[in-house]
Amino acid sequence: SAIIQCEMSPERTDVMFDFSMPFEINDDNAILKRLGMDKTDMATLKDLLPTDLFEYCKEHNLLESVLSEGSSESSFGPPPSFPSVARLPADDF
């Protein structure tokens, strides 16, 4: 198992971590992309976002990066299905 050593400066402005094994940090977006959960359709966005926010994002072309290929305003199909996620036992963390 990994050992993590943490040191903090007396002023608490600098923190140093030392890991005994390779370590990788993933942000939420990277995890969603790996799970195939980074794309949706216009209808789902319209249902999920408040109306004002949806209209603002649409007017300023902020939705294209999350739309599935071929998705348009007229695609009112069901939300995409998400792949199953394997659960790890709590002692694996």
C-alpha positions in Angstrom: 0.0 0.0 0.0 1.1 3.6 -0.6 2.6 5.9 2.0 1.9 9.6 1.7 4.1 12.0 3.7 2.8 15.5 4.1 4.9 18.5 5.3 3.5 22.0 5.8 5.4 25.3 6.4 4.9 27.0 9.7 3.1 29.9 7.9 0.8 27.2 6.3 1.5 28.7 2.8 3.5 25.8 1.4 2.6 22.1 1.5 4.7 19.3 0.2 3.5 15.7 -0.5 5.8 12.8 -1.0 4.2 9.6 -2.4 5.9 6.2 -2.1 4.1 5.0 -5.4 3.1 6.7 -8.6 0.1 9.0 -8.2 -2.3 10.5 -10.6 -4.8 13.3 -10.1 -7.9 13.3 -12.3 -10.4 16.2 -12.5 -14.1 15.6 -12.8 -14.1 16.2 -16.6 -11.4 13.6 -17.2 -13.3 11.0 -15.2 -16.6 11.8 -17.1 -14.8 11.5 -20.4 -13.4 8.1 -19.5 -16.8 6.9 -18.5 -18.3 8.2 -21.7 -20.5 10.6 -19.8 -19.2 13.9 -21.3 -21.8 14.3 -24.1 -25.6 14.8 -24.1 -28.3 16.2 -26.4 -30.0 19.5 -26.5 -33.3 18.2 -25.0 -31.5 16.9 -22.0 -29.6 20.2 -21.5 -32.9 22.1 -21.8 -34.4 19.9 -19.1 -31.5 20.1 -16.7 -30.5 23.8 -16.9 -32.6 26.7 -15.7 -34.3 28.4 -18.7 -32.3 31.7 -18.4 -29.0 29.8 -18.2 -29.9 27.5 -21.1 -30.9 30.5 -23.3 -27.7 32.4 -22.4 -25.5 29.4 -23.2 -27.3 28.8 -26.4 -27.0 32.4 -27.5 -23.3 32.5 -26.7 -22.5 29.1 -28.3 -21.4 27.5 -25.1 -23.1 24.2 -25.5 -21.3 22.7 -28.5 -18.5 21.1 -26.5 -21.1 18.9 -24.6 -23.4 18.0 -27.4 -23.3 14.5 -28.9 -22.6 14.3 -32.6 -25.7 14.9 -34.7 -27.5 16.4 -31.7 -29.7 19.3 -32.5 -32.5 21.3 -30.9 -35.1 18.9 -32.5 -33.6 15.7 -31.0 -36.0 15.0 -28.2 -35.0 11.4 -27.5 -34.4 9.9 -24.1 -31.3 10.9 -22.1 -28.2 8.8 -23.0 -27.7 5.7 -21.0 -24.6 5.6 -18.8 -22.2 2.7 -18.6 -22.2 0.7 -15.4 -19.6 1.7 -12.9 -17.7 -1.0 -10.9 -17.7 -0.2 -7.2 -14.5 -0.8 -5.3 -14.6 -2.1 -1.7 -14.0 0.8 0.8 -10.6 -0.6 2.0 -9.2 -0.2 -1.6 -9.0 3.6 -1.1 
